[in-house]
Amino acid sequence: MTDTIAPHGGALVQRLVPAEERDRWMSRLPSLPRIVLTRREISDLEMIAVGAFSPLDGFLGEADYDSVVSRMRLAGGLPWTIPVTLAVSREEAESCALGRDVALVEESGKPLAVLRLAEKYRPDKRREAAEVYRTTEEAHPGVAAVYAQGEVYLGGRVTVLDRPSEVEFADHRLDPAQARALFAAKGWKRIAAFQTRNPIHRAHEYLQKCALESCDGLLIHPLVGETKGDDIPASVRMECYKALIKDYYPADRVVLSVLPANMRYAGPREAIFHAILRKNYGCTHFIVGRDHAGVGSYYGTYDAHRIFDHFSAEEIGITPLFYEHTFWCQRCEGMASTKTCPHPPEHHIALSGTGVRAMLSRGERPPMEFSRPEVADILIRAMRQP
């Protein structure tokens, strides 16, 4: 384990039980009521299981939920910005008794965990949407997900018996304890984490290499849980990351590992959330660019920077690295940002996501100052597939 940073709350809370304990629980499962989990809940359960959601040991009870929504803290005061909840229908809630165990299963019936049901409560979903996502509009994907959930939330500690059936990218999947052990074996003390749900273009590469100048190592940590339908599929993104690392990064200073979390698209709140998760993985620094975890025009360009002012450095623990809009400047003859470049926008090579997609769909590479050709070629092939 690396000794550079403690997990959030002081200890790595892992709820995945050893095989012998799992066998004891399996014999009890036929007698328990069952709840079929959604993909988001399965992802959240896995994050709890491996310690990525430390200090959570289960789904939030009402006091923690209310405090997270209104104060961005757990009831005890520890910073936590996104509710992690288990939602069910009224009928399902009535079938489960407080203080008793409930089996949590996949749609196939495969058992994943047992919940010791401590609480049932009804959330104010519009309040949750307004506070967490800063909008009550169902056009926002995070808000739509909240509204689509069951009307009753169940809180309690989980005992996780197994991982999900679908475990993607097994060769690039490190749990927090494994990541910490790897960083320690490499002798890294200062580790920068980069969150991404998109292919890495030159601007992202620039941020990562700036961080590497002052850190021992870089964790490229793409989120591979559920995202919006128009986001680039995780398999394509992973191919892009591998190609980029192979040709443009020092192999001994970069680790590529996936994060099996879902996107919430909660903008600034999710920036804090993502930083805390990487702290649990053993990272000491976290890169925050413009419009982190944003969607549409719901958040200001640098709201994800300013939200860190609501917490002390000691409370968060991990150090944020703030970067502004970056681009290739023809006058500077290199990558620059609005902080470092004095030249007007007409000298900058910066494309919108819509413009890039249009070029790729026509089989055209964006300028190499915007995207490495290896990455562009992978995206072109992917867009041409039926």
N, C-alpha and C positions, 0 to 999 in steps of 0.2 A: 504493500500500500504506500502511496506517496504521502509524505508528511507535510506537504505544502499547503493544503487547504482541507478543512474539515467539511464533511457533508452538511447540508442545510439542517439546522437543528442539533448538530453535533454528532449524529450517528447515522450510519447507513442502515435504513430499515428495509430489510428484505423479507418478503412473506411467502416465498416459494419454499415448500417444505421438502425435506429429504425423502427418499424413496420409501423407507420403512414407515414413516408417518403418513405418507400418501396412501399406502396400502390399508392402514387402519381406517382412514377416512372413507376410502372407496367402499368398504363393507357397509357403511352407514348410509350411503347416498340414496339407495332405493326408497328409503323411508322419508326422505326430505322433500318438501315442496321445491319446485324448480322455477327458475327465471331464465328465460332465453335472452342473452346479451346482444346488444347491437354491436356493429363493428367498432364504433367509438368506445363503447364500454369495454370491449375486449382489449382494445389498445390501452385504455387507462388501467385496466387490471394488470396487464403485463408490466406497465411502468411502475405500478405499486409493487408487484412481485419482485422485481429485480433491484429495487431501491432507488430508481430514477426519480420517484416522487417523494423521497424522504423529506420530511418526517412522517408522511401519511402512512398509516397501516391499513387503510380501507377507504370507503366512500364517506364523504363529509356528512356529519350530523348537522342539525339545524343551527346551532350556535356558531359553529365554524363556517357554515355556508353563509349565514347572514353577515358575519364579520368580513368574510372574503369579498362578498358583493359590495358592502358599504364602505369598508376600511382598507381593503387590499391586504388584510392580515388574517391569520387564524385567530380564533378567540383568545388564545394566550398571548397574542401580540406579534408572533413571528410573521414576517412578510410572506404573503402568498396571494396571488392575484387572479387566478382562474379557478372557478368552482369545479371540483372533480366529484361528480354525482352519479348516482344510479337511479334512473327514472323508470317507473312502472305504471301500469294502468291502475285505476281504483280497484278493480276486481282482483288483480294480482296482489295488491297491497293487503286487501282484506283476507287473502288466503294465507298470509304469512304472519306468524305470531311473534310479538316482541319478546326478546330474550331467547328465541329459538334459532336454530340453524336453517339456512336456505341454500340450496345448491344453485350455483351459477353455471350455466351451460351454453355451449354454442348451439347454433340452429340445428346442427346435425344430432344434437343430444350429448355430444362429448362433454363430460364434466371438466370444468376449469378451476373452480374454487368453491369454497363454502363461506357464506356471509353469516356472521353472528349478528342478527338483526337487533340493533340498539334503538333505532328511531324510525318513525314514519312522519313525514311532514309534507305540507303542500307549499311549494314555492310560489312567489309572485314572479311569473316569467317575464312580464313586461318590465318590472323593476330590474330583474337580472340582466335583461337585454340592454336597458338604458344605462345601467352602471358599468357593466363589463364591456359592452360593445359600443357604447355611446350612441346607440340608435335603437329604435323599436321597429325599424323597417324589415320586413321579411325578405327583402331583396338582398340583405346582408347574409352570407352563408352561415355565419356563426349564429345569428339570431334565428334563422330558419331552422337550424338544428335544435336549438333550445325549444322553440315552439312545437316542433314535431315530437318531442319526448313525451313520455307518460306524465300524468298530472300529479303523481305522488313520488317523492324522493325517499329512498331508503338509505339509512346511515348505519355504519358498523364496520367492524374489523373483518378483514378477509384472511382466509387461509388458502393459499393458492396451491393447487394440486398438480397442475400441468400448464405448459405453454400452449398458445393457440395452435390449431392444426396448420394454419398457413404461416410459415416462418420464412420470409423472403430474405435473400442475401445472407445466407448463413455464414459465408466466408468473410463477411464484413459486419459482423454483429458482435459487439463487445458490450457486456453488462457493465454497470458502473464499477463493480469490484475488479473486473478484468481490465478495464481501461486504466484504473488506478495502478494496478500491478504492472501493466505494460509501461506506463509512464515512469514508474519507479525503476524498472529494469533498464530503461533507456537513460536514466539519470536526469530526466527532465524535472525541473523545479517550477518553471514558468511555462504554462501551456495555454495557448490561445485557442478558443473554439469558434468555429464559423457555422452558423445555422443557415441552411438553404433549403428551399423547395423548388428551386429553378436551376437550370444549367449555369455553370460558372463562365461568365464572359470576362473580358479583360478588366473591367472595373472591379469585379469581385476578386479576381486574381491579384490586382493591385492592393486591395485592402488586406488580403491574407499575407502578402509578402511584406507589407509595411509592419504587420504584427509580428512576423517572423524575425524582423530585424532586432526586436527587443525581447523576444521569447525564445525558449529552448526548442519548442516544438509546436506544431499546429495540428489540431483535430478538425478535419473537415467532416462535419456531422450532419449529413442530409436527413431531413425528416421524410420517412417513407410510409407513414400511416395515411389515413384517408385525407385527400385534399379535394379542391374544387375540380369539377369535371373538365375544365379547360386548362388545367395545369399540365405540364409535361409529365408523362408517366415516369414513375420512379426507376423502372428498368432502363429507360433511355437516359435519364439523368445520371445514373450510376455509370453507364458506358462513357458518358462525357467526362465525368470526374476522373475515371481511370486513365483515359487518354491524356487528359491535361496533366495529371500527376506524373505519368510516365515520361513525358517529354519536357516538362517545364518546372518541376519542383525537385528539391533535393530529397531523395527517397528516405534518407535516414532522419529527416526532420518533419515528416508528415505521416499522419495516420488517417486513413479513411474508414469510418465506421458509421453504420446507420443508426438513426433514432426512430424507434417504432411508435412514435407518438402521432396523434392526429393534429392537423392544423385547426385552430379555432378562428383565425383571422381577426384576433382581438387587438391588433395594432400595439399601442404602447403597453398595455397590460401583458400582452403575450411576450413582449421583449423582456420584461422582468421574469416572467415564467420561464422562458427559454434560458435565461442566464442562470436561474436557480437550478434547472435541470443539469446544465453543463458543470456547475459547481459540484453537483452530486457525482458526476463522472470524473471529477478530479481536476477540472480545468481551473486555472487561476485568473484567466482573462477571457472576455467575451466581446466579439466584434458586433457592433451595432451600426448599421448603415442607415440610409434614408428609408423612411416608410417601412420600417421593420414589421413584418407580419400584417401588412396593410392589405386592403382590398378596396377597389373603387376610390371614392374621394371622402371616405368616412373619417380619415385622420389627417392631421397636419404632417408635412414632410418630416419634421424632426420631433414630433410628439414623443416618439420612442426614446429619444435622448433625454428630453425634459422630465419624463416620469421618474427617472432615477433620482431626481432631486427630492422626491417624497420620502426617501429612505436614507439612512446613514450608510456610509461605506462598511461599517462593522456589521450592520444588519444584513446587508446583501452578501458581503464576503468576497464574491468574485468581482474583479475590476472590469468595468465596461470600457471598451475602446470605441470612442465615437468617431465616425467618419461621415463627411458630407458627400454630396454628389461628385462622382469621379468620372473622368472622361479622358480621351486622348486629345491633347492640344497640339495643333499643327505648329504654332509659334514656339511653344516650349519643346516640341519634338519629343514628347513622351507623355506618360500618364500623369494626371494632375487632378486637383479638386478645386472646388470653389474657395477653399481656404488658402491654396498655394498658387493658383494661377491668376495673373492680372489681366488676361486677354479676354476680349468680348466673345459671346457665344458663337459668332460666325466662324471662329477658329477651332471650335470644339467638334469632335466626332462623337455624337451621342444619338442613339436611335430609340424610338419608343418600342415597347414590346409588340404593339400591333404592326409597326413597320418591319421589325425583324421577322415576325411570323410570315408576313406577306412575302418577303424576299425568300425565305426558306421554302415556302410553298411553291415558289416558281423555280426552285432549284438554284437560286442565286446565293452565293456566300455574302454575308455582310462584310464590310471592310475589315481587314485583318487587325486594324487598330481598335475595332469593337469586339471582335470574337476571333479566337484562334481557329485556323482553318480545320484542324482536326475535330474541334467541337462542332463547327458549322456543318461539316460533312456528315457527322452522326445524326444531327437534327434533320438534315435534308433527307437522308435515307428513311428516317422514322416517319417523316411527314408524307413520304411517297407510298408508304405501306398502306394497304387497304384496311 
